[in-house]
């Protein structure tokens, strides 16, 4: 089920006596339980698109629906939205975690009693109960980020806008936050993720949308877009020494013997013949030349840079 729908968003600003198109026809959607990584370089139109989705600025054309409600026309749409800003900017640092959760719960339209109960549940779930009465400025950066996510969830939104969830965190805190994001998605929340840490986007996202010059230039599943830009070559690592007969057979199959192992670039059916030629030497690993999301992003943005 589509929880977030964005159709043909357009926004133009007047700059230096000229009309500058910040966003030109952006459309995307997210299903319940799905994480969409919304990626773009600085100035690509990503922030303007996010502000229109969040109801902060009105589009010149197009529309947004959150759980069926237009946030620019119906406040119910905004009540279905939770937001986590980079740097824990959706927290009051002189309040305690408990006070933050209660305050934002009431602000989001739930009763004080319900906000208090939900705050206690979230503090327990996020491992923050022992810090519930400590001012936010005195807890660790990782705890602040977990609290920021908890605050965004206090009113049980159906869509979560998640900005740079692991930026500035140490490895352990970063892994904890990533695990929480996956749990939240698994429970049915639709997540729109923005980050410049493309390894995090690759790990967390089901789909990727890339914006360049105000237009979506790619939108597809993360696994598919990486597979599409990956090569078809393989490095085969093995133990032992090849005989001259094996070397000759492997070369005849179109592979080459290198210091790091056997290199093969060709159809997959030929790979099995190369593996058979290595018998009975033990295999250590067969590694495909696989792109990562950073490489894919740079290729796509570079391709459309002058379009």
Number of C-alpha atoms within 10 A of each C-alpha: 10 15 22 26 19 20 15 17 24 23 22 15 13 9 9 7 7 9 10 12 16 19 26 21 15 21 19 16 19 22 18 19 22 25 27 26 26 24 24 23 16 11 13 20 23 24 15 21 25 16 13 22 26 20 17 13 14 18 21 15 13 17 20 26 21 26 22 15 19 19 24 20 12 13 12 15 23 22 20 22 26 24 21 25 18 18 17 20 13 18 24 17 16 13 17 20 30 25 20 24 30 25 19 21 25 17 14 20 11 16 13 14 12 15 24 20 14 22 28 18 14 22 21 13 12 16 13 21 16 9 16 20 13 16 17 23 14 13 15 12 18 22 20 21 27 25 26 25 28 26 27 25 26 26 24 18 20 23 31 25 19 21 19 18 26 22 17 14 17 11 10 9 18 18 14 15 20 16 12 17 21 18 13 19 20 14 11 15 26 27 30 23 23 24 20 16 15 18 12 21 24 18 12 21 21 18 21 25 19 21 24 24 22 23 21 22 16 16 17 14 16 21 15 13 19 20 15 11 16 16 14 14 17 20 20 21 16 17 12 9 10 16 10 9 10 16 18 15 16 23 16 11 16 14 22 16 16 10 7 10 16 21 21 23 17 14 10 12 8 15 20 11 13 22 16 13 18 22 11 10 14 11 14 10 11 15 12 15 12 16 15 18 22 15 14 18 20 11 13 16 19 12 11 11 10 7 7
